[in-house]
Structures are given as structure tokens and as C-alpha cells.
Amino acid sequence: MSEVSESAAWRGEFTGLLDEDVGKANGYSYSSSSPAVDGGAAAAAEVGDWRFQVAEFAKGAAEMSVEFGKGVRDVMRQSILRDDSVIMRKFKGPCLKILGKLSFLNEYLPEDRDPVHAWTVIACVWVFLLAVLIVNITQTTTPLVKKMKVHPTSASLILLPDGRRLAYQEQGVPADQARYSMIIPHSFLSSRIAGIPGLKGALLQEFGVRLVTYDLPGFGESDLHPDRDLESSALDMLHLSYAVNVTDKFWVVGYSDGSKYAWAALHYIPDRLAGAVMLAPMVNPYEQRLTKEERRRIWGTWTVNKKMMYFLARKFPRLLPYFYRRSFLSGNHGQIDKWLSLSLGKRDRALVEGRMFEDFWQRDVEESVRQANAKPFVEEAVLQVSNWGFSIAELNVQNKRTGKGIISWLKSVYNPAEKPLNGFLGPIHIWQGAEDTVVPPSMSDFVHRVVPDVMLHKLPYEGHFSYFYFCDECHRQIFTVVFGNPQGPLAPKEDPIPIEVDDEEKTEVIFSDTTTDKDNVSTIDD
């Protein structure tokens, strides 16, 4: 109560000090009100007073702007537009001549208008319209957001020994007619649908190739693996080969960062492999055997965002789901270079912007993210930059060390024929584009340095996608180099046709080499 009485006394004193006539002249109204003023009326008065202050501030700012413009005009007249100024002496004559030639335009103006004022207004309008047109032309239209679709299941499934289901699909010739078998693990943000994009079935028939692709754990229709690593991935490939009746050795195909599963197969199941086909193979960017120059060339090619994603995968993998859910796990389609932080060359850029590539890649991504789970993608990123459990240099063919010490050395010297070999003995082919900015050529050079027996095929004008996607001639070249001349599929095995025999009487006739007589005929009665 004391605070209310003090406030009321202050208001009375303040109101008495003001001249009522002056307040009304300025638009204010002062009245000595009692403390019991209605709350709604006070709030309305405060709102009206706030609006009045804003209006007065705007009026004052406008008046100051006008006065500032007049001041600038006066300064221009007194300094620049003087007859003895340098600018007027140089440009006054030419400007007067131009204005004289354009004076005929004044005839189109109203008679009561000042030409200088009128043409100034017209020039300002033209400048404004030109600016609007430039903004409209340069402004990029926002593309329509395309939603991802969920397609019906279409894969074949096998049951692995640990109870997981592995999804796969086949292309090419049947199993009993396959001259060569190829198994392809897919890369990041891909699925079994990818395989070799654009590969024609006629080419597979011509070379007698059976192509098997499968979904990695957690991708597509395959179940998650509770503790996935490269060794378990190689064993999945082994079980798949037996399940789909690949009895002979098969070829493993690795593309981009999916090549780490091909490297793992070469290390863990070499006895089941006939060879390896690598296209722009990725290695661990933190590989200890990389030289400083190789590291500089590799990391210098990548974008800042890609480097950051590798850093997060190595140090803070728990942050990766945040970025994945804002890109390819958002339910909307996007651009491959933005999602994967890629810097593409000219040929790759022209390819990925094509309609064929876009449709194929979107369908592949939709299958890859079918389960909408970030865990398999985080595992994929972590596997790429973590310790693989082996080194690519171990694939180099060399004498196997059976022991240490002078005795083992003497045995190896006196028994050279019995020296066992270590490493992968089959062929390894690598195709690498010279203009690849996704997997730099320095990675293939590193592989060729540590495994000299690798057959490295350098492609001068190719990028990361241009030699692998939708290139019929490229696919034929790869098959020709790996398999030689096409020989077609194997002849199908014909099952013997059973001979129907009368149940009442079964007769077995045995023919000799030359003649047949009664002694060589025996009859078996039921």
C-alpha cells in the first residue's frame, strides 16, 4: 500500500508540473487519475503510446534523410558540379552534345513536365526494372522434392549359420552352365540392385558368366549383423557361394569403397577365389604404409566435408546418424555429390546429371535405405577408416616364414623346393581412371607399390563413374581382359531318360562285342 500511495503522489506532482495546453498541442493528454485506474485502459494507453512513438520516429528518420540528401546535393554542386571543376571541364562538353542529340525525345513528354525531372524518374524506373530482371534470371528455382518409395520385396534369401537372412539376386547364365562365376559386394549407399550398372544380359551369355550380387548386413533385405567386421563379411560371401551352388572358384568384384570386402575375401578365403576385379578400389586412408606424398595427394583431392566425415567416422562415429538423417535417411531424394560430399570431374558430372543415371541411382538408394536404420551406414563408414585386421601388402606373393632363427634359415636354404608361398596367387586386375576425384589414382598406385603383381590398367580420360556405369564397351573390355575370348556358356548336362519296362516281364539283354547268341541272353523273371 505504501508503494501505491507513493506512485500516486509522484503522478500528481508530475502532472502539476506540465502545462496542459502545451500537452494538448503536442498530441498528449495528461490527467491526474486516481490509483484505481482500470487495468485494460492502462494497457490500451500503453499500446497507443508505443505506436505513436514508432510513427514519430519514422517521421523523424524520413526528415533526416531528406535533409541529408539536400546536404549531399549542395556539396555536389559546390565541389563537383562547379564550372571550374575537373569533372565539369572534361565531361560537360560531351554530355551537352549527347543531350542535344537526344533532345528530340522531349517531344514525347507532357508539356507541363520538366525534362530533367521526368528523365530522372524514367532512368530510375529503368534501373529498378533491370535489377528485377537480373534477380529473376540468376535466381535458381527450387527443385521439387521427390519422395522415396518403398518397393515390394524381390530378393532371394538364404539362411546363414548364425540365423541371419542374406538377400541376393542372380544375373546371367544358370548355375549348371556357368563357365565363370562372379560375386559382387556393393559400396556405400548402394544395394544388390547395383551390381555392374548397365551390364547387358547378352554379354553375360556370350562369356558364360553368372553374376551374383547381395545386400550387405542391414542393407536392403539382409538382416543386421550384431558385430560386423571384414572377416565376418568374408565368411558371409563364402556361405553365399556354397548356398547358390558355386562349386568352382569364383571371381570377386570390388568397386569404390566396396572393394574393402574384396580385399577381405582375398585375405580370409583365398582358396575359394579365382581372382579379383577392382574398379577404382578404395583403401584405408589412414593406412600406415602410405607415404607422405601419397597421403598428400589422396587427402588433397577430397572436399572439406568429406574429410570431416572421415574424421567423425574415426573419432566420433556417434555423430554420423545426425548427418545421415538429414540427407539420405530423410525420406527425400537428393544429389549424389552433396550426399556423399563428392567433387566430380567433367565426365562424371555429365554422367550423373543424365536421366538414366538418376533413375538407376534413386532406385538403388531406395533399396539401400529400405530399413531406415542408420546403424549399417555407421558401421560401413567406421570399417573404412578403422583397422582392417590385415594389410594389403600381405597379399603380395612371398615365401612363407615357418620360423625364426638360424635353423629355420638353413632349412629354407637347403630345401628351396619345399618353401611354401604366402599371399594370393591368383590374378588381381585394377582399373583406375586418371580423372577420378572420388578415389584418387594415388590409392591404386599405392596398391601397385605394395603388391607389384597387381595388373593396373590406367584410364587416361575416365573418372569414377564414367568407366563403370552404362558403358557397354567398357564392360566388354573388362570381360575380355579377365576371361579372354568369349566361349559362351557350358553345355547343359542332360539327365538320362528312364526306359519304361513292363512290370509283368523284365528282360535284360547283354550284347557281346561281336555276335549275339542264345548263350549271351539271360532272362530275369519276377
Buried (B, 14 or more C-beta within 10 A) or exposed (E): EEEEEEEBEEBEEEBEEEEEEEBEEEEEEBEEBEEEEEEEEEEEEEEEEEEEEEEEEEEEEEEEEEEEEEEEEEEEEEEEEEEEBEEBEEEEEEEEEEBEEEEEEEEEBEEEEEEEEBBEEEEEEEEEEEEEEEEEEEEEEEEEEEEBEEEEEEBBBBEBEEEBBBBBBBBBBEBEBBBBBBBBBBBBBBBBBBBBBBBEEEBBBBBBBBBBBBBBBBBBBBBBBEEBBBBBBBBBBBBBBEBBEBEEBBBBBBBBBBBBBBBBBBBBBBEBBBBBBBBBBBBBBEBEEBEEEBBEBBBEBBBEBBBEBBEBBBEEBEEBBEBBEEBBBBEEBBBBBEBBBBBBBEBBBBBBEEEEBBEBBBBBBBBBBBBEBBBBBBBBBBBBBBEBEBBBBBBBBEEEEEEEEEEEEEEBEEEEEEBEEBBBEBBBBBBBBEBBBBBBBBBBBBBBBBBEBBBBBBBEEBBBBBBBBBBEEBBBBBBEBBBEEBEEBEEEEEEEEEEEEEEEEEEEEEEEEEEEEEEEEEEEEE
